[in-house]
């Protein structure tokens, strides 16, 4: 079976490399020529522990190929994964431009039966829109090829993506036909044989499972952060509280870690998109909206705590350890550091920052504040002669 993966960002590249490692023939396609050149050399344009080793191995063993030619990718693939970005619009809704552009190109170059898999996180109803877009292009050509659209959301944690892909808690597959279902079972044959739980459902349900899962975890993080605020006021220990709560099988200890708020490419975007989906259906998601608001407030509370402890920040040097939204990644999307650092600078502080993988992205994301930030070679240089140390990641 030949697999095509359109988009070589975080989700697309991990998916392509892991499927190749499962023994499938995979072609990764991207319009970004520099990115494709980098991958072709066995190098990853993103940081993910272990990914580069696996990439190089599968290129060498000729199971993984790359291209910028969409026509070639479509014609040479039986199953095509759409793994392009769905960035948030100003109103919080997911921008489906790239997903639908890819769907249109698939319809333009389709030369036989294909299974098209939505791997990107997309709103409920996107599967139907992808179907409609492909059919429209086929009609323009006067072609009558049959195809199936499948929803197969990803549940990858940055920093642990390879393990999550090869040892998932479950594989969710939304489809309308038995034929597509059997093909997807073959794609994930390695996992199926290893008794990984599979959830077969309709496309709309699969699309919503992804959003519901991420929103629940975001709510859980915001909840423990609010408990931390209360615990601090009444003299309780939030770590002991979280530990005891986590012993309850109904709750579990995962995502019960108080901190400066959640960030990254998923939780902030997906919670806002879910609220937007509900709004369009005249449903008010009070709990999810509260989690979003609490998360934004949590970042500012960190700034207020630092200011309260130091009294006056004017001229003070503050060491910031960790710029990315979590360890073992170079991703700074929606990271708490992007709120906390500028706010500290506005109050007169200078920043000495260290992050194992975040400097490249920090350079342009915090460019406006570069005169007040010193990027240090290690944590010792950052801490040396600083008036305070702030651990963000």
Secondary structure as GFF3:
##gff-version 3
##sequence-region A 1 393
A	DSSP	beta_strand	2	6	.	.	.	ID=ss1
A	DSSP	alpha_helix	10	21	.	.	.	ID=ss2
A	DSSP	beta_strand	25	29	.	.	.	ID=ss3
A	DSSP	alpha_helix	33	40	.	.	.	ID=ss4
A	DSSP	alpha_helix	51	60	.	.	.	ID=ss5
A	DSSP	beta_strand	64	67	.	.	.	ID=ss6
A	DSSP	alpha_helix	70	75	.	.	.	ID=ss7
A	DSSP	beta_strand	79	82	.	.	.	ID=ss8
A	DSSP	alpha_helix	97	109	.	.	.	ID=ss9
A	DSSP	beta_strand	114	118	.	.	.	ID=ss10
A	DSSP	alpha_helix	126	141	.	.	.	ID=ss11
A	DSSP	beta_strand	147	151	.	.	.	ID=ss12
A	DSSP	alpha_helix	161	166	.	.	.	ID=ss13
A	DSSP	beta_strand	171	174	.	.	.	ID=ss14
A	DSSP	alpha_helix	178	187	.	.	.	ID=ss15
A	DSSP	alpha_helix	189	193	.	.	.	ID=ss16
A	DSSP	beta_strand	198	201	.	.	.	ID=ss17
A	DSSP	alpha_helix	203	234	.	.	.	ID=ss18
A	DSSP	alpha_helix	238	246	.	.	.	ID=ss19
A	DSSP	alpha_helix	267	280	.	.	.	ID=ss20
A	DSSP	alpha_helix	286	310	.	.	.	ID=ss21
A	DSSP	beta_strand	317	321	.	.	.	ID=ss22
A	DSSP	alpha_helix	337	346	.	.	.	ID=ss23
A	DSSP	beta_strand	350	354	.	.	.	ID=ss24
A	DSSP	alpha_helix	359	365	.	.	.	ID=ss25
A	DSSP	three_ten_helix	367	372	.	.	.	ID=ss26
A	DSSP	beta_strand	373	375	.	.	.	ID=ss27
A	DSSP	alpha_helix	379	383	.	.	.	ID=ss28
A	DSSP	beta_strand	388	391	.	.	.	ID=ss29
###
